[in-house]
Amino acid sequence: MRNEWIDSLCCGQQSKQRPIYAMTPAKLALACLALCSTHAYSQPYKGTWGPTSTTAVSITGGVTIDSHKIAFAGAGEPMVLDTKIVDARAGRWLFAVTGSKTGAIPLLNDNSLCERGTLPTYVVVQVSRSDLLLGVSSEVQAPSLGWTGIVPPVDCGTYFYSR
């Protein structure tokens, strides 16, 4: 089924006879932008990730992430995230944690993401190809996404995963 809007961009009118090469460069660029915009705004952190660092293997196990929660292997309930991303730039996302205000989320081997009695407030996620970094902070002020180096400035811990 053809999209009339794309059809009108390509041909200037609704026509099924004019090929795509008949588009002006500006219309071609606009059509590509329209078709590819969902990819440009995709969320590559979404999905299931396996632990690759020793801390991730022993504390969290695998994780499943979407824009609303992070589910840890072995944990009864997921960590709920604020649906509004606090900050995002160049493969890095900062989420506010909203679902652990009543207590720590029990993880593997009776571990927790932060020190006992400390609740996570922010989660930093960085995706690089098929690798994911998850940094957890309990600070009142949000950590910056502008760090240099491998590890973000978080006080609870940093965990590494891959697909």
Secondary structure, DSSP 4 states (H G I P E B T S, - for coil): ---HHHHHHHHSSS-SSS-GGGS-HHHHHHHHHHHHHHHHT--TT-EEEEE-SHHIIIII-SEEE-SSEEEETT-SSPEEB-SS-SEEETTEEEEEB-TTTTSPPP-GGG--SSSTT----EEEEEEETTEEEEEEE--SSPPPS---SSS-S-SSEEEEEE-
